[in-house]
């Protein structure tokens, strides 16, 4: 029995339309997009031009700081376009798959026997490395720095997020190979997995440190798990990786083929057919929305409802997204007496007890829209972030130090332990409607730039 | 409601860039968002937001103030009728007198305060924050009933400008705004404030000779302050202390129910406790601050009881906390999240010190009969320091834990 840690702070927001049932193959997308902004920390140098032929695993762009760090094509086909935004910033590289082209192949490797340098080189060359994140700073790590350990969260706890057992069904050998390889790339040899208490999915995995967690979201955030298992000291560095990416890496080692699979949890109250769809990283999102017509009144989110990205109907699945959620837009103004701030509020879900709905059973599912339910204000209320932030840190003080550009304060208050996603619930509950995750991202970027 | 919204939409261009009424945009925006929560949607980050906003939060504080406001309004009429010997006045007669006095105070408080808020918001080009919704109601409730309205106007202006706007507005102030208004009056017009303004028309009643015999119109704390510096056996002192016996004017139950002279909203511990229950049930007010504030007051009361060096010190602690503004300060002033300690551990310390100093100042310094006001302003100033040490202790603890793990590895 692994050691169990109980997370008390947090909240499960129960939204209607959770994905369920077995995994089905999504329709093949006509175009796949790899979007450099998803790979935070990489300064992209695009190495392909429109019209180039690429195989799955061929580089699309590399990091200007580290040439060996590559992001590769998920499919074989033709580069359709390189989309640039303001100041010629690269927004996405589009690849149209063609059925004839073959994937690039490498010689299979035994992760238990290969040496660290060979594993690292393979991980970098195939593009699997770009799916790692470093803590601190929540960026794609510097490949020249050896991490102390690797942390993997074995479950999702965000609203509507997919069940990890479904994502990994039939892939445990791939996962084991990935875990073994990752362990050999650290200085201590340790790979930590945080599992949901009572979940047997990872019992077959060997060579890992398992810790069980129970409690509400954000118990499944890897940052929460690091903080409770081995809080990060100043100057330390660990890697984190999503289990599906670990399995994709393991698959590469075992078969020599790069195939960045995504089993996407498609859901949300406006999704016509919530369920699990198997596709590849960067697939066109229209293949995952169950045929919902494009509409101004429905928002498509790539990722989960707390941390995801809003995409248009012809947009693409983000590289780190494991879900596609369709929510109603909330653009209609709300009159104060009927549905605004003076109303009884029987339709308002709130973590606070300011509406009578806190008396309803916790199992009720909600159809929430995207209305902000109020405007941005100065910070007035205190103690609110703390209710949903299971770190031994002071979230509101940290956010204030970020707003004040107080580098010393950010460091003292433990910014190196957190990622924007850890503040997602703080942002959700914020009475003053601050963009907390954006602020934390700015703070992390500032600290990384100033202190490194 | 569609029609109202369409009307607002029609007016909007006049207030937007280039419109004739551009400089009144703040007013338009405040009124529009007052009536309609805007159809703003989330961008990236979280895609759904909690139902709560600052308007709802502030509105719930107003709801919690209603029992104290209603009781206080009635009580001012009741005290007036007592002073002229008409203890049998009806509920409505009492209310009528109370409303006659309280409504102008509320109008002046909101009028002056919101006027300044609109001015500063317009000057800074940001939307109106809802903070003054509560401050504007708190101020009348901590005023003596016969305070001249021009004094209230000056006090509100002083408090809003000096205590709030110079620091950057809502959310940025160091000290509580309503208490600043009260403290300003206290120091700027000490003579008037200690004079006969606690009962409506009491000076005129006395001059006309129609006042009930022995009805001084002083508050409980005003009486108690007169005992300081006199031996316990002094007949004046024993006379005053006898007013606090069971069945007398300032008995525990009279003070608990609130049928005694005092500031409009502060006299009834019962009405304030109903408000406290609302604040705690909705999670808007910090129960930690209220509980520790109460504990601090009781501890200081018990210490004084143990010392018992003068008559004031012998007042039972439970009696202490139902007198004056202790309860009102505890529930509505000390809990102001902007000026209170912002760490959860800090809230315990902050509240305890607030209650402790309230009774200490009240008993030791008869020049300030209302110790609560001074004590809360004092702990408001201390709050950042308390937070600093709470956070520093946590930083040190974390550093030690990491260091011991790294040493073990």
Boltz contact constraints between the chains, C-beta under 6 A:
constraints:
  - contact:
      token1: [A, 231]
      token2: [B, 402]
      max_distance: 6.0
  - contact:
      token1: [A, 233]
      token2: [B, 402]
      max_distance: 6.0
  - contact:
      token1: [A, 233]
      token2: [B, 406]
      max_distance: 6.0
  - contact:
      token1: [A, 301]
      token2: [B, 47]
      max_distance: 6.0
  - contact:
      token1: [A, 305]
      token2: [B, 47]
      max_distance: 6.0
  - contact:
      token1: [A, 305]
      token2: [B, 48]
      max_distance: 6.0
  - contact:
      token1: [A, 306]
      token2: [B, 46]
      max_distance: 6.0
  - contact:
      token1: [A, 309]
      token2: [B, 44]
      max_distance: 6.0
  - contact:
      token1: [A, 310]
      token2: [B, 44]
      max_distance: 6.0
  - contact:
      token1: [A, 329]
      token2: [B, 41]
      max_distance: 6.0
  - contact:
      token1: [A, 330]
      token2: [B, 41]
      max_distance: 6.0
  - contact:
      token1: [A, 331]
      token2: [B, 39]
      max_distance: 6.0
  - contact:
      token1: [A, 331]
      token2: [B, 41]
      max_distance: 6.0
  - contact:
      token1: [A, 332]
      token2: [B, 39]
      max_distance: 6.0
  - contact:
      token1: [A, 333]
      token2: [B, 5]
      max_distance: 6.0
  - contact:
      token1: [A, 333]
      token2: [B, 36]
      max_distance: 6.0
  - contact:
      token1: [A, 333]
      token2: [B, 38]
      max_distance: 6.0
  - contact:
      token1: [A, 333]
      token2: [B, 39]
      max_distance: 6.0
  - contact:
      token1: [A, 334]
      token2: [B, 37]
      max_distance: 6.0
  - contact:
      token1: [A, 335]
      token2: [B, 1]
      max_distance: 6.0
  - contact:
      token1: [A, 335]
      token2: [B, 36]
      max_distance: 6.0
  - contact:
      token1: [A, 336]
      token2: [B, 35]
      max_distance: 6.0
  - contact:
      token1: [A, 340]
      token2: [B, 37]
      max_distance: 6.0
  - contact:
      token1: [A, 341]
      token2: [B, 55]
      max_distance: 6.0
  - contact:
      token1: [A, 341]
      token2: [B, 56]
      max_distance: 6.0
  - contact:
      token1: [A, 348]
      token2: [B, 51]
      max_distance: 6.0
  - contact:
      token1: [A, 349]
      token2: [B, 51]
      max_distance: 6.0
  - contact:
      token1: [A, 350]
      token2: [B, 50]
      max_distance: 6.0
  - contact:
      token1: [A, 350]
      token2: [B, 51]
      max_distance: 6.0
  - contact:
      token1: [A, 350]
      token2: [B, 52]
      max_distance: 6.0
  - contact:
      token1: [A, 351]
      token2: [B, 50]
      max_distance: 6.0
  - contact:
      token1: [A, 352]
      token2: [B, 52]
      max_distance: 6.0
  - contact:
      token1: [A, 352]
      token2: [B, 283]
      max_distance: 6.0
  - contact:
      token1: [A, 353]
      token2: [B, 282]
      max_distance: 6.0
  - contact:
      token1: [A, 353]
      token2: [B, 283]
      max_distance: 6.0
  - contact:
      token1: [A, 354]
      token2: [B, 52]
      max_distance: 6.0
  - contact:
      token1: [A, 354]
      token2: [B, 56]
      max_distance: 6.0
  - contact:
      token1: [A, 354]
      token2: [B, 60]
      max_distance: 6.0
  - contact:
      token1: [A, 354]
      token2: [B, 282]
      max_distance: 6.0
  - contact:
      token1: [A, 355]
      token2: [B, 51]
      max_distance: 6.0
  - contact:
      token1: [A, 368]
      token2: [B, 48]
      max_distance: 6.0
  - contact:
      token1: [A, 370]
      token2: [B, 41]
      max_distance: 6.0
  - contact:
      token1: [A, 370]
      token2: [B, 42]
      max_distance: 6.0
  - contact:
      token1: [A, 370]
      token2: [B, 47]
      max_distance: 6.0
  - contact:
      token1: [A, 371]
      token2: [B, 41]
      max_distance: 6.0
  - contact:
      token1: [A, 372]
      token2: [B, 40]
      max_distance: 6.0
  - contact:
      token1: [A, 372]
      token2: [B, 42]
      max_distance: 6.0
  - contact:
      token1: [A, 372]
      token2: [B, 49]
      max_distance: 6.0
  - contact:
      token1: [A, 373]
      token2: [B, 49]
      max_distance: 6.0
  - contact:
      token1: [A, 373]
      token2: [B, 51]
      max_distance: 6.0
  - contact:
      token1: [A, 373]
      token2: [B, 53]
      max_distance: 6.0
  - contact:
      token1: [A, 374]
      token2: [B, 53]
      max_distance: 6.0
  - contact:
      token1: [A, 377]
      token2: [B, 54]
      max_distance: 6.0
  - contact:
      token1: [A, 377]
      token2: [B, 129]
      max_distance: 6.0
  - contact:
      token1: [A, 378]
      token2: [B, 129]
      max_distance: 6.0
  - contact:
      token1: [A, 378]
      token2: [B, 170]
      max_distance: 6.0
  - contact:
      token1: [A, 378]
      token2: [B, 171]
      max_distance: 6.0
  - contact:
      token1: [A, 379]
      token2: [B, 171]
      max_distance: 6.0
  - contact:
      token1: [A, 380]
      token2: [B, 171]
      max_distance: 6.0
  - contact:
      token1: [A, 380]
      token2: [B, 337]
      max_distance: 6.0
  - contact:
      token1: [A, 380]
      token2: [B, 338]
      max_distance: 6.0
  - contact:
      token1: [A, 381]
      token2: [B, 337]
      max_distance: 6.0
  - contact:
      token1: [A, 382]
      token2: [B, 337]
      max_distance: 6.0
  - contact:
      token1: [A, 382]
      token2: [B, 342]
      max_distance: 6.0
  - contact:
      token1: [A, 394]
      token2: [B, 391]
      max_distance: 6.0
  - contact:
      token1: [A, 412]
      token2: [B, 395]
      max_distance: 6.0
  - contact:
      token1: [A, 424]
      token2: [B, 46]
      max_distance: 6.0
  - contact:
      token1: [A, 427]
      token2: [B, 45]
      max_distance: 6.0
  - contact:
      token1: [A, 427]
      token2: [B, 46]
      max_distance: 6.0
  - contact:
      token1: [A, 428]
      token2: [B, 46]
      max_distance: 6.0
  - contact:
      token1: [A, 428]
      token2: [B, 50]
      max_distance: 6.0
  - contact:
      token1: [A, 429]
      token2: [B, 50]
      max_distance: 6.0
  - contact:
      token1: [A, 431]
      token2: [B, 52]
      max_distance: 6.0
  - contact:
      token1: [A, 431]
      token2: [B, 54]
      max_distance: 6.0
  - contact:
      token1: [A, 431]
      token2: [B, 57]
      max_distance: 6.0
  - contact:
      token1: [A, 435]
      token2: [B, 45]
      max_distance: 6.0
  - contact:
      token1: [A, 437]
      token2: [B, 45]
      max_distance: 6.0
  - contact:
      token1: [A, 438]
      token2: [B, 45]
      max_distance: 6.0
